[in-house]
Amino acid sequence: MKRFWDQVGIVDGGILLDGRPVRTPGRLPLVLPTPALATLVADEWRAVTGEVDPHAMPATGLANAAIERIAPDPRAFAAGLAKYGETDLLCYRAETPAPLVERQVAAWDPPLNWARQRYDVRIETTAGIVHRPQPPATITRLGEAIGAKDAWTLAALSPIVTITGSLVLGLALAEAAMTPDAVWAAARVDDDWQAEQWGEDALATATTAAHRRDFEAAARFLAAVS
């Protein structure tokens, strides 16, 4: 689809193109819950030149997902994200070398300690990659925490949790216990270490850049929802 509109407006949270309301792919009204989010989405439509590129409109895509995929059953969607709490990145530590171990402790212990206090849970860590189950009460409490989020917050948290591999980091960002930059840095500890030791090829660099763009777009969406 090529750009056919001249003016982009916002009325009652809805996006208008030359006065006509924008709809989701499933033809539902694209109405945003906060002025900040409406502005974020409207700015994407204003920035279109030539053909519409969905990849250049991440906030619109997340809004469509919130309305069509998540809002009909937010708790079911949240249950999928809650599973990351069973194998959270922050719980699986290196045994060696010492500098990497120290980096993991410095970056990962603070958000884990925050989660322990915030949700009154016990979170176990282990060395290596062999699965270590978390206490059932912990899984339940973390599941309740993510399950309490609304569809818009869940839409933002989905790429954040999946890209980082950490439910704890996602919750910390959603509750303003960490900044986006701090969350990204924590999620990249192992990858950055490997790149420092062995270098990074062009494919890995491109993949990291794509993940960073998706992560930052989701973080902006999350901030606009709050």
C-alpha positions in Angstrom: 0.0 0.0 0.0 1.3 3.4 -0.9 0.7 6.6 1.1 -2.6 8.0 0.0 -3.2 10.5 2.8 -2.1 14.1 3.5 -3.0 14.6 7.1 -2.7 12.4 10.2 -4.9 13.3 13.2 -5.8 11.9 16.6 -9.4 12.0 18.0 -10.3 10.3 21.2 -7.3 8.0 20.9 -8.1 7.0 17.4 -5.8 7.6 14.4 -7.3 9.4 11.4 -5.9 9.7 7.9 -7.5 12.6 6.2 -10.4 12.3 8.7 -10.9 8.6 8.2 -10.2 6.2 11.1 -7.4 3.7 10.8 -8.3 0.1 11.5 -6.3 -3.0 12.4 -5.7 -5.7 9.8 -8.8 -7.4 11.2 -10.8 -4.3 10.7 -11.1 -3.4 14.4 -10.8 0.3 15.4 -7.2 1.3 16.1 -7.8 3.3 19.3 -4.9 3.9 21.7 -5.3 4.0 25.5 -3.0 7.0 26.2 -2.2 10.3 24.5 1.5 9.4 24.4 0.8 6.1 22.7 -1.6 7.7 20.2 1.1 10.2 19.4 3.7 7.5 19.0 1.5 5.6 16.5 0.4 8.7 14.7 4.0 9.8 14.2 4.7 6.5 12.4 1.9 7.2 9.9 3.2 10.8 9.5 6.7 9.4 8.7 5.5 7.2 5.8 6.9 8.2 2.4 6.0 6.1 -0.6 5.0 2.5 0.3 3.9 1.5 3.8 6.6 -0.6 5.4 5.2 -2.4 8.5 8.8 -3.0 9.8 9.2 0.8 10.0 6.0 1.0 12.1 6.7 -1.1 15.2 4.3 0.8 17.5 1.5 0.3 15.1 2.3 -3.4 14.9 2.3 -3.8 18.7 -1.0 -1.9 18.9 -2.6 -4.2 16.4 -1.3 -7.2 18.4 -2.7 -5.7 21.6 -6.2 -5.2 20.1 -6.5 -8.4 18.0 -4.4 -11.0 19.6 -4.0 -10.2 23.3 -7.1 -8.2 24.4 -9.5 -11.2 23.8 -7.7 -13.2 26.4 -4.8 -11.4 28.2 -4.3 -14.0 30.8 -3.8 -16.7 28.3 -1.2 -14.6 26.5 0.5 -13.7 29.7 0.8 -17.4 30.6 3.1 -17.9 27.6 5.4 -15.1 28.8 5.2 -16.5 32.3 7.0 -19.7 31.1 10.2 -17.7 30.8 10.3 -17.5 34.6 11.0 -21.2 34.6 14.3 -20.8 32.7 15.1 -17.2 33.2 18.4 -16.0 31.7 19.5 -14.5 35.0 19.4 -17.8 36.8 22.0 -19.7 34.7 25.5 -18.6 35.5 29.0 -19.4 34.2 31.4 -21.3 36.4 34.5 -19.8 34.6 36.2 -17.6 33.7 36.2 -15.4 36.7 35.8 -12.0 34.9 32.6 -13.3 33.2 31.3 -14.7 36.5 31.9 -11.2 38.0 30.0 -9.5 35.2 27.0 -11.8 35.6 26.9 -11.2 39.4 27.2 -7.4 38.9 24.5 -7.3 36.2 22.1 -10.0 37.3 22.1 -10.1 41.0 20.4 -6.7 41.5 17.3 -7.5 39.3 17.0 -10.9 40.9 17.2 -9.4 44.4 14.6 -6.8 43.3 12.3 -9.6 42.2 12.8 -11.5 45.4 11.8 -8.6 47.5 9.1 -7.2 45.2 7.2 -10.5 44.9 8.4 -12.2 48.1 9.7 -15.2 46.3 12.8 -17.5 46.4 14.6 -17.6 43.0 17.3 -20.2 42.6 20.4 -19.8 40.5 22.7 -22.5 39.1 26.0 -22.9 37.3 25.8 -24.3 33.8 22.9 -24.9 31.4 21.2 -27.9 33.0 17.6 -26.9 34.0 17.0 -26.2 37.6 13.4 -25.9 38.5 12.2 -22.9 40.5 10.0 -23.4 43.5 6.3 -23.8 42.5 5.3 -20.8 44.6 7.8 -18.7 42.7 6.5 -19.7 39.4 2.9 -19.0 40.6 3.8 -15.5 42.0 5.7 -14.4 38.9 2.9 -15.8 36.7 0.4 -13.7 38.7 2.6 -10.6 38.3 2.7 -10.9 34.5 -0.9 -12.0 34.4 -2.0 -8.8 36.1 -0.7 -6.7 33.2 -3.2 -5.3 30.6 -3.1 -6.1 26.9 -1.1 -3.0 26.0 1.6 -3.7 28.5 1.7 -7.4 27.5 2.1 -6.4 23.9 5.2 -4.4 24.8 6.6 -7.0 27.2 6.3 -9.8 24.6 9.3 -8.8 22.5 11.2 -7.5 25.6 10.9 -10.9 27.4 11.5 -13.0 24.3 14.6 -11.0 23.2 16.2 -10.9 26.6 15.1 -14.4 27.6 14.2 -13.0 31.0 10.8 -12.5 32.7 12.5 -10.8 35.6 14.1 -8.2 33.3 10.7 -7.6 31.6 8.9 -7.1 34.9 11.7 -4.8 36.2 11.3 -2.6 33.2 7.5 -2.6 33.3 7.7 -1.5 37.0 10.4 1.1 36.4 12.9 -0.7 38.5 15.4 -0.7 35.6 15.9 1.5 32.6 15.8 0.2 29.1 19.6 0.6 28.7 20.2 -1.3 31.9 17.9 -4.1 30.8 19.6 -4.4 27.4 23.1 -4.4 29.0 22.1 -7.1 31.4 20.6 -9.3 28.7 23.8 -8.9 26.6 26.4 -9.9 29.2 27.1 -13.3 27.8 27.0 -12.2 24.1 29.2 -9.2 24.7 31.7 -11.3 26.5 31.8 -13.8 23.6 32.2 -11.0 21.1 35.1 -9.5 23.1 36.9 -12.9 23.2 36.3 -14.1 19.6 34.9 -11.2 17.6 31.5 -11.0 16.0 30.7 -11.9 12.4 28.5 -9.8 10.1 25.4 -12.0 10.6 25.6 -11.8 14.4 26.1 -8.0 14.2 23.0 -7.7 12.0 21.0 -9.9 14.2 22.0 -7.9 17.3 21.1 -4.7 15.6 17.7 -6.0 14.6 17.0 -7.2 18.2 18.1 -3.9 19.6 15.7 -2.0 17.3 12.8 -4.3 18.3 13.7 -4.0 21.9 13.9 -0.2 21.9 10.6 0.1 20.0 8.9 -2.1 22.6 10.5 -0.1 25.4 9.1 3.1 23.9 5.7 1.5 23.5 5.8 0.4 27.1 6.8 3.9 28.3 3.9 5.4 26.3 1.4 3.0 27.8 2.4 3.8 31.4 
